[in-house]
Amino acid sequence: MRIALVAQNSPLAQHTDPRDSVAAARVSSLAQALAELGHRITIYARRDAKSLPGSAILAPGVRVEHVTAGPPAPLNPDQAAAHLADFGTYLAQRWRRSRPDVIHAFSWTGGLAALAGARGLGVPVVQTFNSLGAAEQQYRAPQPPSDARLRLETCIARHADLILASSIQEQADLARLGVRKNAVKVVPCGVDTERFSPDGPTADRGERLRLLAAEPLSAPLGLGPALRALAEIPDAELVIMGGPDQAELSKDRTYREIMRFARKLNVHDRVVATGRISADDLPALLRSADLLMSTGLYEPVGITSLQAMACGTPVVSTTSGAEQDAIVDMTTGLITPPGRPAHLAWRIRQLLANPLQLEAYGIAAADRVQSRYSWERIARETLAAYRSLMPDTAVVAQTAEPDESEPAAEPVRAQARAERRVPAGARA
């Protein structure tokens, strides 16, 4: 099968925003997992750095094409939206020469470009949002979604052939946007279960019990409840990840605010900020924790919690979103109501006081991620979703890589679908 993945951020670029890094890693990991199952993948991403090549091989069976659409520099989604017409025009020209069997767009900007490029081709368009603006608005995200994003996400959701929601909650959020129930399937984000596993080195730690905050330093609103709970757990330390390099932490405004609040609670001597954590060091840090504590209001993907569980570290969560699907309460971790830090601390104290139960939770957490969230399983579920859009006679696997000069594949949907309306903002 020829599969086109459309994303705003290149998987080959260096991303300073953690959300962009997670989104780019999700696309590249899925692409590689699909390729390992015998399919041919092309990732189309906006060129967001001058150093990026026109095209490159990411992995066997996976090619990245960088599309010139706006300046070759990082742009936030609303800034990138002004250049999506150019993105869509490129895709339309490219796909007329070599039509994919299915198009899978990520984020609302990718969805607009994909719908514009697919117009008139009769190729099904699948959409993954990563995060819905309506949910971010409901849970008071630090950076509220723009009106344009809210409006266009609704249009994309109603015009895509299929939406892959990251959680049951997102499926419900889409229903509130007027999306048909049979147009949504839940396919969560996966985890690299070879990198993130209980086996491997563990970061150094002291004698205190170690709680690790799922929210990075860049998300201070989610850290408040964690600090309040820490005040009720006297034998533990709280490790906060992310932010600038360790040497620059003292100059960081968010770090100073967090430490000021920690002093007010008299827990500042038990708060450790790591600064920037490299991807190579993250598994060892996750293994070193007794428990990961997720206390944000909303987490659409839950990648940090999934990675911790894969490393054998249980998770206690008060967060709405994907973690409600991943965590099995009192089996792989704890789910507690938000806004009750004293109750959260009480449940954590009970668990930490029972080392055998804590170990059992960690074993169960790793088993759950291995069986439910491995990229191989996520890729197979994604393929099943693709195939649900295709005629019975469609080619479902293609182990040989065809030459670019081959005739375009036959349309996989009825011609009536080729005439579907797309949002005005998506038209090239």
Residue pairs with C-beta under 8 A, 6 or more apart in sequence:
1 39
1 40
1 101
1 102
1 383
1 386
1 395
1 396
1 397
1 398
2 39
2 40
2 42
2 98
2 99
2 100
2 101
2 102
2 398
2 402
2 409
3 34
3 39
3 40
3 41
3 42
3 100
3 101
3 102
3 104
3 386
4 42
4 44
4 91
4 95
4 100
4 102
4 103
4 104
4 114
5 27
5 30
5 31
5 41
5 42
5 43
5 44
5 104
5 105
5 106
6 43
6 44
6 45
6 91
6 103
6 104
6 105
6 106
6 110
6 111
6 113
6 114
6 117
7 23
7 24
7 27
7 43
7 44
7 45
7 105
7 106
7 107
7 110
8 23
8 45
8 46
8 77
8 80
8 106
8 107
8 109
8 110
9 15
9 20
9 23
9 24
9 27
9 45
9 46
9 48
10 24
10 43
10 45
10 46
10 47
10 48
10 49
10 52
10 64
10 66
11 24
11 25
11 27
11 28
11 31
11 43
11 45
11 58
11 64
12 52
12 56
12 58
12 64
13 24
13 48
13 49
13 52
13 74
14 49
15 21
15 24
15 74
16 74
17 74
18 216
18 218
18 242
19 131
20 74
22 130
22 301
22 303
23 106
23 107
23 130
26 106
26 130
26 189
26 190
26 301
26 303
27 43
27 45
27 106
28 43
28 58
28 62
29 190
29 192
29 375
30 190
30 375
30 378
30 379
30 382
31 41
31 43
31 58
31 59
31 62
32 41
32 58
32 59
32 62
32 375
33 190
33 375
33 376
33 378
33 379
34 41
34 379
34 382
34 383
35 41
35 59
35 60
35 61
35 62
36 61
36 376
36 379
37 376
37 379
37 380
37 383
37 397
38 397
38 398
38 399
39 61
39 383
39 397
39 398
40 61
40 398
40 401
40 402
41 61
41 62
41 63
42 62
42 63
42 64
42 65
42 100
43 58
43 62
43 63
43 64
43 65
44 65
44 67
44 90
44 91
44 94
44 113
45 64
45 65
45 66
45 67
46 66
46 67
46 69
46 70
46 75
46 80
46 83
46 87
47 66
47 67
47 68
47 69
47 72
48 72
48 73
48 74
48 75
49 72
49 73
49 74
50 72
50 73
52 66
52 72
53 66
54 65
54 66
55 63
55 64
55 65
55 66
56 63
56 64
57 63
57 64
58 64
61 401
65 94
67 86
67 87
67 90
67 91
68 86
68 90
69 80
69 83
69 84
69 86
69 87
69 90
69 113
70 79
70 80
70 82
70 83
70 86
75 83
77 107
77 108
77 109
77 149
78 146
78 148
78 149
80 109
81 109
81 112
81 148
81 149
81 152
81 425
84 109
84 112
84 113
84 116
84 425
84 426
85 116
85 427
85 428
86 428
87 113
87 116
87 117
88 112
88 113
88 114
88 115
88 116
88 117
88 426
88 427
88 428
89 116
89 117
89 428
90 117
91 113
91 114
91 116
91 117
91 118
92 116
92 117
92 118
92 119
92 428
94 117
95 103
95 117
95 118
95 121
95 123
96 121
96 408
97 408
98 404
98 406
98 408
99 121
99 123
99 408
99 409
99 411
100 123
100 409
101 123
101 386
101 390
101 394
101 395
101 409
101 412
102 123
102 124
102 126
102 386
102 389
102 390
102 412
103 114
103 117
103 118
103 123
103 124
103 125
103 126
104 114
104 125
104 126
104 127
104 128
104 164
104 382
104 386
105 111
105 113
105 114
105 115
105 125
105 126
105 127
105 128
105 160
106 128
106 129
106 130
107 128
107 129
107 130
108 129
108 133
108 149
108 152
108 153
108 156
111 125
111 127
111 129
111 153
111 156
111 160
111 426
112 152
112 156
112 423
112 425
112 426
113 426
114 125
114 127
115 125
115 156
115 159
115 160
115 422
115 423
115 426
116 422
116 426
116 427
116 428
117 428
118 125
119 418
119 420
119 422
119 427
119 428
120 418
120 419
121 411
121 418
122 411
122 412
122 413
122 414
122 415
122 417
122 418
123 411
123 412
123 413
124 161
124 162
124 386
124 389
124 390
124 412
124 413
124 417
125 159
125 160
125 161
125 162
126 160
126 161
126 162
126 163
126 164
126 385
126 386
126 389
127 156
127 157
127 160
127 162
127 163
127 164
128 163
128 164
128 166
128 187
129 153
129 157
129 163
129 165
129 166
129 170
129 300
130 166
130 300
130 301
131 300
131 301
132 153
132 170
132 173
132 174
132 300
133 145
133 146
133 149
133 150
133 153
134 145
134 150
134 153
134 154
134 173
134 176
134 177
135 169
135 170
135 173
135 298
135 300
135 321
136 144
136 145
136 298
137 144
137 145
137 150
138 298
139 297
139 298
139 320
140 221
140 297
141 298
142 219
142 221
148 425
152 423
152 425
153 177
154 177
154 178
155 423
155 425
155 426
156 423
156 426
157 163
157 174
157 177
157 178
157 179
158 177
158 178
158 179
159 420
159 421
159 422
159 423
160 183
161 183
161 389
161 413
161 417
162 183
162 184
162 185
162 385
162 388
162 389
163 174
163 179
163 183
163 184
163 185
164 184
164 185
164 186
164 187
164 382
164 385
165 171
165 174
165 184
165 185
165 186
165 187
166 186
166 187
166 188
166 189
166 300
166 301
166 321
166 322
167 186
167 188
167 300
167 302
167 321
167 322
167 324
167 325
168 186
168 324
168 325
169 320
169 321
169 322
169 324
169 325
170 186
170 300
170 321
170 322
171 184
171 186
174 184
175 181
175 184
185 381
185 385
185 388
186 325
187 378
187 381
187 382
187 385
188 301
188 302
188 322
188 325
188 326
188 372
188 373
188 378
189 301
189 302
189 303
189 306
189 322
189 373
189 378
190 373
190 374
190 375
190 377
190 378
190 379
191 303
191 306
191 307
191 310
191 369
191 373
191 374
191 375
192 375
193 310
193 369
193 370
193 373
193 374
193 375
195 283
196 283
196 286
196 307
196 310
196 311
196 369
197 283
197 310
197 311
197 312
197 366
197 370
198 287
198 311
198 312
198 362
198 363
198 366
200 283
200 284
200 287
200 311
201 283
201 284
201 287
202 284
202 287
202 288
203 281
203 284
203 285
203 287
203 288
204 288
205 288
206 237
208 235
208 236
208 237
208 270
209 233
209 235
209 236
209 237
209 290
209 291
209 352
210 236
210 237
210 239
210 288
210 289
210 290
210 291
211 226
211 230
211 233
211 236
211 237
211 238
211 239
211 289
211 290
211 291
211 292
211 293
211 348
212 238
212 239
212 241
212 285
212 286
212 288
212 289
212 291
212 292
212 293
212 308
212 313
213 222
213 223
213 226
213 238
213 239
213 240
213 241
213 292
213 293
213 295
214 222
214 292
214 293
214 294
214 295
214 296
214 299
214 304
214 305
214 308
214 315
214 317
214 319
215 222
215 223
215 226
215 240
215 294
215 295
215 296
216 240
216 241
216 242
216 243
217 223
217 240
217 241
217 242
217 243
217 252
217 254
217 255
217 258
217 273
218 242
218 243
218 254
219 296
220 254
220 257
220 258
221 296
221 297
222 294
222 295
222 296
222 297
222 319
223 240
223 258
223 295
224 261
224 295
225 295
225 318
225 338
225 339
225 341
225 344
226 238
226 293
226 295
227 238
227 258
227 261
227 262
227 265
227 267
227 271
228 265
228 341
228 342
228 345
229 293
229 295
229 341
229 342
229 344
229 345
229 348
230 236
230 238
230 265
230 267
230 270
230 271
230 345
231 265
231 266
231 267
231 345
232 341
232 342
232 345
232 346
232 349
233 345
233 348
233 349
233 352
235 352
236 270
236 290
236 348
236 352
237 270
237 271
237 272
238 267
238 270
238 271
238 272
238 293
239 272
239 273
239 274
239 285
239 289
240 258
240 271
240 272
240 273
240 274
241 274
241 277
241 285
242 274
242 275
242 276
242 277
243 249
243 252
243 254
243 255
243 273
243 275
243 276
244 251
244 252
244 275
244 276
245 275
245 276
246 274
246 275
246 276
247 275
248 275
249 255
249 273
249 275
250 256
255 273
258 271
258 273
259 268
259 271
259 273
262 268
262 271
274 285
277 285
282 307
283 307
283 311
286 292
286 307
286 308
286 311
286 313
287 311
287 312
287 313
289 308
289 313
290 313
290 352
290 358
291 313
291 314
291 315
291 316
291 333
291 348
291 351
291 352
291 358
292 304
292 305
292 308
292 309
292 313
292 314
292 315
292 316
292 333
293 315
293 316
293 317
293 344
293 348
294 302
294 304
294 305
294 315
294 316
294 317
294 318
294 319
294 323
295 317
295 318
295 319
295 338
295 344
296 319
297 319
297 320
297 338
298 319
298 320
298 321
299 305
299 319
299 320
299 321
299 322
299 323
300 321
300 322
301 321
301 322
302 319
302 321
302 322
302 323
302 325
302 326
305 315
305 317
305 323
305 326
305 327
306 326
306 369
306 373
308 314
308 315
308 365
309 315
309 326
309 327
309 332
309 333
309 365
309 366
309 368
309 369
310 365
310 366
310 369
310 370
310 373
311 366
312 362
312 363
312 365
312 366
313 362
313 365
314 332
314 333
314 334
314 351
314 358
314 361
314 362
314 365
315 323
315 326
315 327
315 332
315 333
315 334
315 365
316 333
316 334
316 335
316 336
316 344
316 347
316 348
316 351
317 323
317 324
317 327
317 333
317 334
317 335
317 336
318 335
318 336
318 337
318 338
318 339
318 340
318 344
319 338
320 338
323 335
324 335
326 332
326 368
326 369
326 372
326 373
327 333
327 334
327 335
328 364
328 368
329 335
331 361
331 364
332 361
332 364
332 365
332 368
333 361
333 365
334 347
334 348
334 351
336 343
336 344
336 347
337 343
351 357
351 358
351 361
352 358
371 377
383 396
387 394
387 396
389 412
389 413
390 396
390 412
390 413
391 412
391 413
394 412
395 409
411 418
